[in-house]
Amino acid sequence: MTTEENKALAHRFYKEVINKANFSLAEELLSPEFRDRYAPPNQPQGIEGFRQLLTMVATAFPDVQVNIDELVAEGDRVVARLTLTGTHTGVLMGTIQPTSKRATWTGIDILIIKNGQIAERWSQRDLLGLMRQLGVVKE
């Protein structure tokens, strides 16, 4: 695939799978051997594990939206600089009770594309900034 095709795949992943909570599309866009290098401890790998992560986020932030601030591609890699927003109305990470606060946090993903699908995701999120906004961590 070309770098432009890889960027289009990444764009579709964020806009369709994350923003529209179209988890069934994940099976089309993610490789059967998908590895999420950002997975929480004890979360299974693969598409099912990723679906569990998305469900946890969508439960805590039902209105979560990912804005793609920048996409950069080279070879089989796409780097996405992201801004996420959502209202915390559900339990987060199994222990953080809803605060009803609206939060904005940032992240960077590196997606590795193989055979037209996302094979790996390396990710960083500003979780400290998120926890401060929710009042879980004091400044």
PyRosetta script that sets phi, psi and omega in degrees:
from pyrosetta import init, pose_from_sequence

init()
pose = pose_from_sequence("MTTEENKALAHRFYKEVINKANFSLAEELLSPEFRDRYAPPNQPQGIEGFRQLLTMVATAFPDVQVNIDELVAEGDRVVARLTLTGTHTGVLMGTIQPTSKRATWTGIDILIIKNGQIAERWSQRDLLGLMRQLGVVKE")
pose.set_psi(1, 151.4)
pose.set_omega(1, 176.5)
pose.set_phi(2, -79.2)
pose.set_psi(2, 165.9)
pose.set_omega(2, 177.8)
pose.set_phi(3, -63.3)
pose.set_psi(3, -34.4)
pose.set_omega(3, 178.8)
pose.set_phi(4, -67.6)
pose.set_psi(4, -37.0)
pose.set_omega(4, 176.3)
pose.set_phi(5, -67.0)
pose.set_psi(5, -38.5)
pose.set_omega(5, 177.6)
pose.set_phi(6, -64.5)
pose.set_psi(6, -40.8)
pose.set_omega(6, 177.6)
pose.set_phi(7, -65.1)
pose.set_psi(7, -38.8)
pose.set_omega(7, 178.6)
pose.set_phi(8, -64.2)
pose.set_psi(8, -38.5)
pose.set_omega(8, 176.4)
pose.set_phi(9, -62.6)
pose.set_psi(9, -45.7)
pose.set_omega(9, 178.6)
pose.set_phi(10, -62.0)
pose.set_psi(10, -44.6)
pose.set_omega(10, 179.3)
pose.set_phi(11, -58.5)
pose.set_psi(11, -45.4)
pose.set_omega(11, 179.5)
pose.set_phi(12, -63.4)
pose.set_psi(12, -39.3)
pose.set_omega(12, 178.8)
pose.set_phi(13, -57.9)
pose.set_psi(13, -49.5)
pose.set_omega(13, -178.1)
pose.set_phi(14, -71.2)
pose.set_psi(14, -44.0)
pose.set_omega(14, -174.6)
pose.set_phi(15, -73.6)
pose.set_psi(15, -38.7)
pose.set_omega(15, -175.5)
pose.set_phi(16, -92.7)
pose.set_psi(16, -48.7)
pose.set_omega(16, -175.3)
pose.set_phi(17, -75.5)
pose.set_psi(17, -49.3)
pose.set_omega(17, -175.4)
pose.set_phi(18, -80.6)
pose.set_psi(18, -59.8)
pose.set_omega(18, -172.3)
pose.set_phi(19, -66.8)
pose.set_psi(19, -33.3)
pose.set_omega(19, -179.0)
pose.set_phi(20, -102.3)
pose.set_psi(20, 5.3)
pose.set_omega(20, 179.0)
pose.set_phi(21, 51.8)
pose.set_psi(21, 38.7)
pose.set_omega(21, 179.2)
pose.set_phi(22, -89.8)
pose.set_psi(22, 75.0)
pose.set_omega(22, -174.3)
pose.set_phi(23, -65.8)
pose.set_psi(23, -27.5)
pose.set_omega(23, 179.5)
pose.set_phi(24, -66.2)
pose.set_psi(24, -28.9)
pose.set_omega(24, 178.2)
pose.set_phi(25, -68.4)
pose.set_psi(25, -21.0)
pose.set_omega(25, 178.8)
pose.set_phi(26, -57.7)
pose.set_psi(26, -34.4)
pose.set_omega(26, 179.9)
pose.set_phi(27, -66.2)
pose.set_psi(27, -26.6)
pose.set_omega(27, 176.9)
pose.set_phi(28, -81.2)
pose.set_psi(28, -39.4)
pose.set_omega(28, -172.9)
pose.set_phi(29, -88.6)
pose.set_psi(29, -24.8)
pose.set_omega(29, -179.2)
pose.set_phi(30, -100.0)
pose.set_psi(30, 140.2)
pose.set_omega(30, 177.4)
pose.set_phi(31, -65.8)
pose.set_psi(31, 148.0)
pose.set_omega(31, 174.4)
pose.set_phi(32, -58.3)
pose.set_psi(32, -23.1)
pose.set_omega(32, 178.0)
pose.set_phi(33, -97.6)
pose.set_psi(33, 19.1)
pose.set_omega(33, -175.4)
pose.set_phi(34, -51.5)
pose.set_psi(34, 134.8)
pose.set_omega(34, 175.8)
pose.set_phi(35, -122.0)
pose.set_psi(35, 124.2)
pose.set_omega(35, 176.7)
pose.set_phi(36, -102.3)
pose.set_psi(36, 104.5)
pose.set_omega(36, -177.3)
pose.set_phi(37, -75.1)
pose.set_psi(37, -2.7)
pose.set_omega(37, 178.6)
pose.set_phi(38, -102.0)
pose.set_psi(38, -0.6)
pose.set_omega(38, -173.6)
pose.set_phi(39, -57.0)
pose.set_psi(39, 136.1)
pose.set_omega(39, 175.4)
pose.set_phi(40, -63.5)
pose.set_psi(40, 159.3)
pose.set_omega(40, 176.7)
pose.set_phi(41, -55.9)
pose.set_psi(41, 144.3)
pose.set_omega(41, 177.9)
pose.set_phi(42, 70.9)
pose.set_psi(42, 2.5)
pose.set_omega(42, 175.4)
pose.set_phi(43, -85.8)
pose.set_psi(43, 131.3)
pose.set_omega(43, 178.4)
pose.set_phi(44, -64.9)
pose.set_psi(44, 154.8)
pose.set_omega(44, 175.6)
pose.set_phi(45, -81.8)
pose.set_psi(45, 177.0)
pose.set_omega(45, 176.8)
pose.set_phi(46, 87.0)
pose.set_psi(46, -174.6)
pose.set_omega(46, -176.2)
pose.set_phi(47, -63.0)
pose.set_psi(47, -40.3)
pose.set_omega(47, -179.2)
pose.set_phi(48, -63.6)
pose.set_psi(48, -42.4)
pose.set_omega(48, 177.3)
pose.set_phi(49, -62.5)
pose.set_psi(49, -40.8)
pose.set_omega(49, 178.8)
pose.set_phi(50, -65.5)
pose.set_psi(50, -38.9)
pose.set_omega(50, 177.2)
pose.set_phi(51, -61.2)
pose.set_psi(51, -38.6)
pose.set_omega(51, 177.3)
pose.set_phi(52, -62.7)
pose.set_psi(52, -42.3)
pose.set_omega(52, 178.4)
pose.set_phi(53, -63.1)
pose.set_psi(53, -46.4)
pose.set_omega(53, 179.3)
pose.set_phi(54, -62.3)
pose.set_psi(54, -38.4)
pose.set_omega(54, 178.5)
pose.set_phi(55, -64.7)
pose.set_psi(55, -41.2)
pose.set_omega(55, 178.3)
pose.set_phi(56, -62.0)
pose.set_psi(56, -44.4)
pose.set_omega(56, 179.7)
pose.set_phi(57, -66.8)
pose.set_psi(57, -44.7)
pose.set_omega(57, -178.4)
pose.set_phi(58, -67.3)
pose.set_psi(58, -28.3)
pose.set_omega(58, 176.3)
pose.set_phi(59, -71.5)
pose.set_psi(59, -42.3)
pose.set_omega(59, -179.3)
pose.set_phi(60, -74.7)
pose.set_psi(60, -36.8)
pose.set_omega(60, -177.6)
pose.set_phi(61, -129.9)
pose.set_psi(61, 78.5)
pose.set_omega(61, -175.4)
pose.set_phi(62, -60.1)
pose.set_psi(62, -23.1)
pose.set_omega(62, -179.7)
pose.set_phi(63, -103.2)
pose.set_psi(63, 20.0)
pose.set_omega(63, -176.5)
pose.set_phi(64, -56.7)
pose.set_psi(64, 136.6)
pose.set_omega(64, 176.1)
pose.set_phi(65, -134.3)
pose.set_psi(65, 138.5)
pose.set_omega(65, 177.3)
pose.set_phi(66, -107.9)
pose.set_psi(66, 124.3)
pose.set_omega(66, 173.9)
pose.set_phi(67, -103.5)
pose.set_psi(67, 128.4)
pose.set_omega(67, 177.0)
pose.set_phi(68, -85.0)
pose.set_psi(68, 110.4)
pose.set_omega(68, 179.4)
pose.set_phi(69, -82.0)
pose.set_psi(69, -32.2)
pose.set_omega(69, -178.3)
pose.set_phi(70, -162.8)
pose.set_psi(70, 138.8)
pose.set_omega(70, 171.9)
pose.set_phi(71, -123.0)
pose.set_psi(71, 129.0)
pose.set_omega(71, 178.0)
pose.set_phi(72, -127.8)
pose.set_psi(72, 131.4)
pose.set_omega(72, -177.9)
pose.set_phi(73, -128.4)
pose.set_psi(73, 142.5)
pose.set_omega(73, 172.3)
pose.set_phi(74, -149.6)
pose.set_psi(74, 125.7)
pose.set_omega(74, -178.6)
pose.set_phi(75, 59.2)
pose.set_psi(75, -126.9)
pose.set_omega(75, -177.6)
pose.set_phi(76, -95.7)
pose.set_psi(76, 14.7)
pose.set_omega(76, -178.0)
pose.set_phi(77, -117.3)
pose.set_psi(77, 140.9)
pose.set_omega(77, 173.5)
pose.set_phi(78, -125.7)
pose.set_psi(78, 127.7)
pose.set_omega(78, 176.6)
pose.set_phi(79, -106.9)
pose.set_psi(79, 128.2)
pose.set_omega(79, -178.9)
pose.set_phi(80, -118.7)
pose.set_psi(80, 125.1)
pose.set_omega(80, 171.5)
pose.set_phi(81, -98.2)
pose.set_psi(81, 125.1)
pose.set_omega(81, -167.8)
pose.set_phi(82, -125.9)
pose.set_psi(82, 152.4)
pose.set_omega(82, 167.0)
pose.set_phi(83, -123.9)
pose.set_psi(83, 126.5)
pose.set_omega(83, -179.8)
pose.set_phi(84, -111.0)
pose.set_psi(84, 142.6)
pose.set_omega(84, 176.2)
pose.set_phi(85, -135.2)
pose.set_psi(85, 150.3)
pose.set_omega(85, 176.6)
pose.set_phi(86, -178.5)
pose.set_psi(86, 163.3)
pose.set_omega(86, 177.9)
pose.set_phi(87, -105.4)
pose.set_psi(87, 126.8)
pose.set_omega(87, -174.6)
pose.set_phi(88, -81.5)
pose.set_psi(88, 91.4)
pose.set_omega(88, -178.2)
pose.set_phi(89, -116.2)
pose.set_psi(89, 3.2)
pose.set_omega(89, 178.2)
pose.set_phi(90, -134.4)
pose.set_psi(90, 168.2)
pose.set_omega(90, -179.7)
pose.set_phi(91, -64.8)
pose.set_psi(91, 134.1)
pose.set_omega(91, -179.2)
pose.set_phi(92, -110.2)
pose.set_psi(92, 131.4)
pose.set_omega(92, 177.3)
pose.set_phi(93, 56.6)
pose.set_psi(93, 25.8)
pose.set_omega(93, 175.4)
pose.set_phi(94, 79.0)
pose.set_psi(94, -10.4)
pose.set_omega(94, -175.5)
pose.set_phi(95, -135.1)
pose.set_psi(95, -20.8)
pose.set_omega(95, -175.2)
pose.set_phi(96, -89.8)
pose.set_psi(96, 108.1)
pose.set_omega(96, -176.3)
pose.set_phi(97, -68.7)
pose.set_psi(97, 152.1)
pose.set_omega(97, -178.3)
pose.set_phi(98, -57.2)
pose.set_psi(98, 139.8)
pose.set_omega(98, 178.6)
pose.set_phi(99, -111.9)
pose.set_psi(99, -12.7)
pose.set_omega(99, -174.9)
pose.set_phi(100, 64.0)
pose.set_psi(100, 14.5)
pose.set_omega(100, 179.5)
pose.set_phi(101, -88.5)
pose.set_psi(101, 142.9)
pose.set_omega(101, 174.0)
pose.set_phi(102, -86.5)
pose.set_psi(102, 134.7)
pose.set_omega(102, -176.6)
pose.set_phi(103, -132.5)
pose.set_psi(103, 154.2)
pose.set_omega(103, 174.8)
pose.set_phi(104, -131.7)
pose.set_psi(104, 128.5)
pose.set_omega(104, 177.7)
pose.set_phi(105, -140.7)
pose.set_psi(105, 163.8)
pose.set_omega(105, -174.4)
pose.set_phi(106, -114.7)
pose.set_psi(106, 165.2)
pose.set_omega(106, 177.7)
pose.set_phi(107, -162.1)
pose.set_psi(107, 163.7)
pose.set_omega(107, 174.9)
pose.set_phi(108, -134.1)
pose.set_psi(108, 130.2)
pose.set_omega(108, 175.8)
pose.set_phi(109, -118.4)
pose.set_psi(109, 145.2)
pose.set_omega(109, 167.3)
pose.set_phi(110, -116.6)
pose.set_psi(110, 117.0)
pose.set_omega(110, 179.1)
pose.set_phi(111, -104.2)
pose.set_psi(111, 133.5)
pose.set_omega(111, 176.5)
pose.set_phi(112, -107.7)
pose.set_psi(112, 122.3)
pose.set_omega(112, -174.7)
pose.set_phi(113, -102.3)
pose.set_psi(113, 131.2)
pose.set_omega(113, 175.1)
pose.set_phi(114, -138.6)
pose.set_psi(114, 130.2)
pose.set_omega(114, 178.0)
pose.set_phi(115, 53.3)
pose.set_psi(115, 39.5)
pose.set_omega(115, 175.1)
pose.set_phi(116, 77.3)
pose.set_psi(116, 12.6)
pose.set_omega(116, 179.0)
pose.set_phi(117, -135.4)
pose.set_psi(117, 159.7)
pose.set_omega(117, 176.9)
pose.set_phi(118, -79.4)
pose.set_psi(118, 117.9)
pose.set_omega(118, -177.3)
pose.set_phi(119, -96.4)
pose.set_psi(119, -29.8)
pose.set_omega(119, 179.8)
pose.set_phi(120, -145.5)
pose.set_psi(120, 151.9)
pose.set_omega(120, 172.6)
pose.set_phi(121, -134.1)
pose.set_psi(121, 120.5)
pose.set_omega(121, 171.0)
pose.set_phi(122, -105.6)
pose.set_psi(122, 132.8)
pose.set_omega(122, -170.3)
pose.set_phi(123, -144.9)
pose.set_psi(123, 147.9)
pose.set_omega(123, 171.1)
pose.set_phi(124, -134.2)
pose.set_psi(124, 136.1)
pose.set_omega(124, 176.3)
pose.set_phi(125, -127.3)
pose.set_psi(125, 148.5)
pose.set_omega(125, 176.3)
pose.set_phi(126, -81.8)
pose.set_psi(126, 72.6)
pose.set_omega(126, -178.3)
pose.set_phi(127, -71.4)
pose.set_psi(127, -29.3)
pose.set_omega(127, 175.8)
pose.set_phi(128, -63.8)
pose.set_psi(128, -44.6)
pose.set_omega(128, 176.9)
pose.set_phi(129, -61.5)
pose.set_psi(129, -40.1)
pose.set_omega(129, 177.3)
pose.set_phi(130, -63.1)
pose.set_psi(130, -47.3)
pose.set_omega(130, -178.6)
pose.set_phi(131, -64.2)
pose.set_psi(131, -33.9)
pose.set_omega(131, 175.0)
pose.set_phi(132, -65.2)
pose.set_psi(132, -43.3)
pose.set_omega(132, 179.2)
pose.set_phi(133, -63.8)
pose.set_psi(133, -34.1)
pose.set_omega(133, 179.8)
pose.set_phi(134, -80.1)
pose.set_psi(134, -9.8)
pose.set_omega(134, -179.8)
pose.set_phi(135, 83.3)
pose.set_psi(135, 10.8)
pose.set_omega(135, 179.5)
pose.set_phi(136, -76.6)
pose.set_psi(136, -35.3)
pose.set_omega(136, 178.0)
pose.set_phi(137, -118.8)
pose.set_psi(137, 129.5)
pose.set_omega(137, 178.6)
pose.set_phi(138, -86.4)
pose.set_psi(138, 147.0)
pose.set_omega(138, 179.6)
pose.set_phi(139, -75.8)
pose.dump_pdb("model.pdb")
